Amino acid sequence: MTKNDLAVLERELHYHEKLYSGFAQRHFARPAVRALRAHMVRRMLRLLPDARAARVLSLGCGIGDTEILFASHVRELHGVDLSPAAIQQASGDAARAGLRNATFFEGSLDSVRGKFDFVFAIFFLHHLPDALLESAPSRIARLLAPGGRFYSLDPSRRRLSGAIGSRLFPKLMKRYQTEDERELDPDWTAALFRKSGYGCSAGYYDFLSTPLAGLFPGWRGGYKAARVADDCIIKVPLLQRLGSNFELAASL
């Protein structure tokens, strides 16, 4: 790892420690964001042939709001994050929820040990420095059990919502973004995984629903209406390329 990579990770850690000092906990608990997280969980569960027997790992788990929803559907769930504040919150929330199959620990991708049936990374890959991103597929591969699968969700480089948001809500956009993160190209990211031997498919996740949940976290009805519209819009070839976020589903 280069000095620049270390500097990027240090800035990422500093940002997220500040984010998890109170804002994230309040924001992620709002109705629209909870509905978004529940939708993500349902989406990922479709990739698990036998969820109840699955050992699952979340990369960049944050405060564990998605992971705690996911844990009730699987045998074991483990979350890793660089932020001590995030891990403290996730562990406390899991204990308060009475979850005995969820474990959260401070660390990085390289500090994880063991084999997992499913590894997922929600808004994680686009935070990695280029060199670490390019090596991520092979590093994730060592964590996958035979037949294991990987799923990721990240912002698209061509997203229309990002262009509009940066013009209309620049301060809010900065609150959600670190100085080093960037949007990713869906085709290029999928090619990284194929180069490492994965079978991989990329598709657009949404157009408006996720940005709407971020802007109006208390508006559950608005999010649900936007999600219904998104399910139609992301099927339109020309419009889907302007989608906000894309998902990868990969297996070895």
C-alpha positions, 0 to 999 in steps of 0.5 A: 500500500502506497503512502497516498493510499494510506493518506486516503484511508486516513481521510476516509476514517476521519470523515466517517468518524465525524459522520458516525458521531450522531448525524448518521444514527439520526438520519439512517433511522428515518422512515425512508432510509429504513425502507431503502435498507429493507429493499436492499436486503430483499434484493440481496436475499434473492442471490442466496439459494439457502439464506438460513445456512449462509455465512455472510460478510459485510465490507464497510458495514458502517453502523450496521443498519442494513446488516442488522436487518439482514442478520435475521435471515441468515445463519451468521453475519459479520461486519467490518469497518475502519471506524471504531465509532461505527463498530461501537454503534453496530455492536450496541444496536445488535445487542439491543435487538437481541441478535446472537448471530451478528458480529461487528469488528474494526478492521479492513478487507485484509484483516478479515479471516474465514470463508463466507457464502456471501460477501456484500459491499454497500457503497464501499468500493467507490471509497477505495483508492484506485490501486486497492479497488483494482486488487479488491476482486482477488482479495474478496475471492480468498474470502468466498467459500466454494459457490460463494457470491459477491454483491456490491452497490455503488454510484454510477459515473453517469448518474443524472441525480449527482449532476443535478444534486451538485448544482441544487444542493452542493452543501448537502452533497458534500455532507454525504461525500468524502473528498476522495470518493468518486462515482464508478463506471459500471462496465469498467467495475464489472470488467475488474471482477471478470478479469479475476475470474468471476462470472459477473453481471452489472445492472442499474439499481435506481434512478431517483429513489435512493437520492430522494431518501437522502434528501427527504429521509422522513418521507417514506411514501415518497420513497416508495412511489419513487421505487415503483417508478424506478423499477420501470425507468431502469428497464428503459435502455437510454434512461437507465444509463443515467441511473443513480446507482449500479449493482454487481452480482459476481461469483467464482 
